Amino acid sequence: MQFHLNGFHPGDPDVQPAAEPPHSADLPETLDVLIAGSGPAGLVLAAQLCQFPSINLRIVERRAGRLMMGQADGIACRTVEMMNAFGLSERLLREAYWVNETVFWRPDKDARHCITRTGRVQDTEDGLSEFPHVIVNQARIQDYLLDSMRLSPRRLEPDYNLEVVAVERDEQGQYPIKVTLRRTDQARLGELVTVRTRYLIGCDGARSCVRTAIGQELRGDAANHAWGVMDALAITDFPDIRLKAAIQSASAGNLLIIPREGGHLVRFYVDLGDVHAQDRERVRNTSVEQLIATAQRVLHPYTLDVKEVAWFSVYEVGQRLTERFDDSLSTDGREREPRIFIAGDACHTHSAKAGQGMNVSMQDAFNLGWKLAAVLEQRSEADLLRTYSQERQPVAQELIDFDKEWSAIMGARPKDPEHPEDGGVEPAHLQDYFVRAGRYTAGVATRYHPAKLTAQPTYQHLAQGFGIGTRFHSAPVIRVPDAKPMQLGHIAQADGRWRLYLFADAAHTRLHDLCRYLVNDPDSILRLSTPADADVDSVLDIRAVLQQPHRSLRWELLPELLRPAKGRYGLIDFEKIFTADSAQDIFQARNIDRECGAMVLVRPDQYVAHVLPLDAHEQLTAFLRPILKTPNGG
Ligand code: FAD
C-alpha cells in the first residue's frame, strides 16, 4: 500500500481524501452514472466508480437499508482476488469459513436407509489461486463494499427507499436517460422523483425493471429448481458438520451442508426438486419445520437438533439469460451507442448448487466498472463499452451450460447397486465431476476470446502460464528495494489502470531497449496516452520482474522508467522492480521464456490482454491505440 505521495497525512491511510463537492443528501438533477440496486453487482460497480472523484454517481436501492442476512454465501477464489484489488481480502479471509475439503456421503451399501462417507477431496486444486474458496454471508460482502465506498473520495452511501419505476432514452443532450424513481418509505410512499443520467446500470436483480425497460427478457428453462435454504445453529453427531458435504440419501432426498463463518453456524440446502406450475404454491410454502424434518431424515442415522434458525428461504431459480446486457439495439432494430446496461441477476440466473450467482454478478460489475470510468474520464472512446456485453454474455452462457450439467449430476438419485436398472448416478462419478469442475466453481475458467481487448495468442509461448483472455494468475516475487516477498498480482488495485509486466530477458538488453523506447519514442503508447501533467504510470503502470537474486541486483542501474519520480514533490516510486522468489520462481511457475523474456499486458480488471516479445515495441502501441485515447497526438 502506498501513501504520502503528495504530502504527509496522519491517520488511517484507507480513508482517502474527500472529493469536492461533498456527497449531498439530495439526489442531483443530473448524473454521470445511476446504479439501480445495491446487491453484490451494484455495490462492486459503485465501489469501483467511487475511486474516481470526477464521476458524479449515485446508487439507489428500494430496501430501507443494508441487507442484514441471507441469500448467497459462496465466495469463489477469483472473487477473493477481486476483493483484494479493493483492499478487502484480509478482512474477508479473517471472517470467512475456508472451504478446504469437500466430502461425499451416500447410502450405505449394507444398510441403504443409513448414509456413509464415500469420498473426501481437496476443494480447490493446488496452485489454482493464492486465495482459498471461502464462505461468508452475502450481507457481509455487501458491508465490506459499503465501507469501501464510504472511505473513497466520494464518500458514497446508497440512496435507500428509492426504486426505479420507469426509464426513457430520448437522445437529448449529454444526459439522454430519464429515470423515474418512486419513494418506498412510509413517510413519502409513492412520491416520484426524476433524474437524468449519462449512463444507467440495472443491478436490480432477477426481476429487473431496467431489463424490461430495454426490452430484454430472461430466457431459458421453464421449470425452476427449488432449494430450501436455512442458516442454523444445531447440535449434531454428524461428524462432517464442519466440512462442505454433498449428501445423497436413498429415499429422503439430497442435502448440501455448507459450514459458515464463526465456527458454529451451518447452512443446509435441502433439495426440493423442479417446480412445475401445478405444485408451485406447495413448494413455495415449504415451512422451516419441513426443511428441518427433511434434513433429519437425510442425515439418518445421525441426529440433528436445530436450536436456532437465523434465516430461511425457499430459493427458486431457473438457469436463464438475456441476449444482450445493454441497450445497443434500439426498438427499431438499429445498432446504437449503449447507454443502459444490466448486470448480475438482472441478466442471468444460476442455480444455487454451483454457487455462481453472486460471484458472476460481481465479475460483471468489475468488467463494466473500469470501462465506464475510462470513458467518463476521457481515457477511452465510448465504443469500449460495447465490449461489456460482448464479453460477459458468452461467459454467462458458458456458466449456465456448466450449471445445468452440474445441477443434473448433483441432483440425481444415487445408483442402487441392487437395482442398477433404476438409473441414478454413481457416487464416484459425482466426485470425479466435482474435481474436474473445480476451475469453474473457483471462478478461474473464464476466458475472453480474441477481440478488441484480447489479442490473438501469437506469442503465448513466451509466457504460457499467463493465458491471454484469462485472469492474471499471480505468483510470488521479491520486491527489490525493500526485499519484500509478495504476490505480483497484488499490485493490481481497482484503480482503472492498465498494467504492463516486463519479464526481463537474461541479458537485460531487450528490457533496457524497451524502456528507452517507451520513454523516448514519440510513437510509444506510454507517451501518447499519458496526459502531460499526470504521473508517468497514471494510465499504464509498468513493472519489471528480473531473474537474478535480489541481493545481486544494482537497482540504481536499472532504467529510470522503473524508478519514476512522481507526485507533487517528485518522490521516487520504489515499488516497480521485482525479482523471482527462489522458493517459487515465477519464470518457472508461469513458464516464461528465460532467454527472451516477455511483456504481459493486463487489463484493469486483471485479465491478460496480450503477451508480446520485449522487442515488439510497435505491436504494443498498435494493440493499445484503439483502446486508449492519445491526448498527446497520434
Ligand atoms: P441482487 O442481490 O438480487 O440485488 C438486487 C438489488 O436491487 C436488491 O437489493 C433489490 O432490493 C434492489 N432492487 C430491485 N429492484 C429495484 C428497483 N426497481 N429499484 C431499486 N432497487 C431495486 N444464491 C445462492 O447462491 N444461494 C442462495 O441460497 C441464494 N438465496 C437467495 C435468496 C434470495 C431471496 C435471493 C433474492 C437471491 C438468492 N440467491 C442465492 C442469489 C444471489 O443472492 C444472487 O445471485 C446475487 O445476489 C446476485 O446479485 P445482484 O446484485 O445481481 O442482485
Residues whose N, C-alpha, C, O or C-beta is under 5 A from the ligand:
A	BS01	FAD	A36 G37 S38 G39 P40 A41 G42 V60 E61 R62 R63 Q71 A72 D73 L162 E163 V164 C203 D204 G205 A206 C209 V229 Y315 A343 G344 D345 A346 A352 G355 G357 M358 S361
